Amino acid sequence: MKVQQMSITSRGPGETRSLGERLGEILQPGDVILLSGELGAGKTTFCKGVAAGLGVAAEVTSPTFTLIAEYEGRVPLVHMDLYRLWEESGTQAAKQALADLGWEDYLESDAAVLIEWAGPAADGLEDALEVELVAAPLPRVDERELRCRARGPRSQALLDEWVKRWLF
């Protein structure tokens, strides 16, 4: 089953979390997930599911102000939220701030890396799984469409396995 991109519909927050959990169960060191979506689209709910799938016991919150949170699990999880970085800085200043944070060290570590609001930083990533959460129109207020796209061979294998685990 070769799926380069696909959409999955979640009927509510519980299902969004379950989708994240199924993905977390198969993440390996070095996997990168690029998560996007409007404010309130369910990114944090999805992240909590990913962490649960990795066996993270700690409470997971969005690192909006700290930019980076690290969690211990079956595979370490690095959760980045770069929203503030792009909103408060120009692109060059934000890229310098990423370098100062040791961005590339995290990407080359033995952790799975989940990045919300990756913005221009994602341009240099050759292999990552993109997941965009899109809210459904009213009246389906709890529904979300997860638009997924693989950007390389590892993320392609990850997407294929995730789809199999979700559908079967």
C-alpha positions in Angstrom: 0.0 0.0 0.0 1.8 3.1 -1.2 0.1 6.3 0.0 1.9 9.5 -0.6 -0.9 11.7 0.7 -4.3 11.0 2.2 -7.1 12.5 4.3 -8.6 10.9 7.4 -11.8 12.2 9.1 -11.9 12.4 12.9 -15.4 12.6 14.3 -14.3 14.2 17.6 -11.5 14.9 20.1 -11.4 11.3 21.3 -10.9 10.0 17.8 -8.3 12.7 17.1 -6.4 11.6 20.2 -6.7 7.9 19.1 -5.3 8.7 15.7 -2.3 10.4 17.4 -1.9 7.4 19.6 -1.9 4.9 16.7 0.9 7.1 15.1 2.8 7.3 18.4 2.8 3.5 18.7 4.9 3.2 15.5 7.2 6.2 15.7 10.9 5.4 15.7 14.0 7.5 16.7 14.6 10.2 14.0 10.9 10.4 12.8 9.7 13.9 12.2 6.1 15.0 12.3 5.1 18.4 11.0 1.8 19.4 12.6 -0.2 22.4 11.3 -3.7 23.7 11.6 -5.6 26.8 12.8 -5.7 27.7 16.5 -8.2 25.3 18.2 -8.0 22.7 15.4 -6.9 19.9 17.8 -3.2 19.9 17.5 -2.6 19.5 21.2 -5.2 16.8 21.4 -3.4 14.9 18.6 0.0 15.5 20.4 -1.4 14.0 23.6 -2.3 10.9 21.6 1.1 10.7 20.0 2.7 10.9 23.5 0.3 8.2 24.8 1.3 5.9 22.0 4.9 6.4 22.9 4.2 5.5 26.5 4.8 9.0 27.8 3.5 9.2 31.4 3.9 12.9 31.9 1.1 15.4 31.2 1.6 16.9 27.7 0.9 20.5 27.0 1.7 22.7 24.1 5.1 24.4 24.6 3.9 27.7 23.2 6.0 29.8 25.5 9.0 27.4 26.1 9.1 26.4 22.4 10.4 22.9 23.2 9.3 20.2 25.6 11.0 16.8 26.0 9.3 13.7 27.2 10.5 10.2 28.1 8.8 7.2 26.5 9.5 4.1 24.5 11.2 6.6 22.2 12.0 10.0 23.6 9.6 12.7 22.3 10.6 16.2 21.5 7.6 18.5 21.1 8.2 21.9 19.5 5.7 24.7 19.0 7.3 27.4 16.9 4.2 29.6 16.5 5.5 32.4 18.7 8.9 32.3 16.9 7.4 33.0 13.5 4.7 35.4 14.8 7.2 37.6 16.8 10.2 37.5 14.5 11.1 37.9 10.9 12.1 34.7 9.0 15.9 35.3 9.4 15.6 36.2 13.1 13.5 33.1 13.7 15.9 30.8 11.8 18.8 32.2 13.9 16.7 31.6 17.1 16.2 28.0 16.0 19.9 27.6 15.5 20.5 29.1 18.9 18.1 26.5 20.4 20.0 23.7 18.9 17.2 22.8 16.5 19.4 20.5 14.3 20.7 18.6 17.4 17.1 17.6 18.2 16.5 16.5 14.6 19.6 14.4 14.7 18.9 12.9 18.2 17.4 9.5 19.1 14.0 11.1 19.6 10.9 11.4 17.6 10.3 15.0 16.9 6.8 16.6 16.6 6.8 20.2 15.4 3.8 22.5 15.5 3.9 25.5 13.2 7.2 24.5 11.6 6.9 27.4 9.0 9.9 28.0 6.9 12.1 25.7 9.1 10.3 22.8 7.4 11.7 23.7 4.0 15.1 22.1 4.8 13.6 18.8 6.0 13.8 16.1 3.3 11.8 13.4 5.1 8.9 14.3 7.4 5.3 13.4 7.8 3.0 16.4 7.4 -0.3 16.3 9.3 -2.6 19.3 8.9 -5.8 19.4 11.1 -8.7 21.2 9.4 -11.9 21.9 11.2 -15.1 20.8 9.4 -17.7 23.5 8.6 -20.7 24.0 10.9 -22.7 22.2 12.2 -20.0 19.4 12.4 -18.1 21.3 15.1 -16.1 18.4 16.5 -15.1 16.9 13.1 -11.6 17.3 11.8 -9.9 16.4 8.6 -6.4 15.2 9.0 -4.6 15.9 5.7 -1.4 13.8 5.6 1.5 13.9 3.2 4.8 12.0 3.2 7.9 13.9 2.2 10.4 11.0 2.0 10.9 7.3 2.2 10.8 6.9 6.0 7.7 9.1 6.3 6.1 7.2 3.4 6.6 3.9 5.3 5.3 5.6 8.5 2.1 6.8 6.7 1.5 3.4 5.1 1.8 1.7 8.5 -0.3 4.3 10.3 -3.1 3.9 7.7 -3.0 0.1 8.0 -3.3 0.4 11.8 -6.1 2.8 11.7 -8.2 1.1 9.0 -7.7 -2.5 9.9 
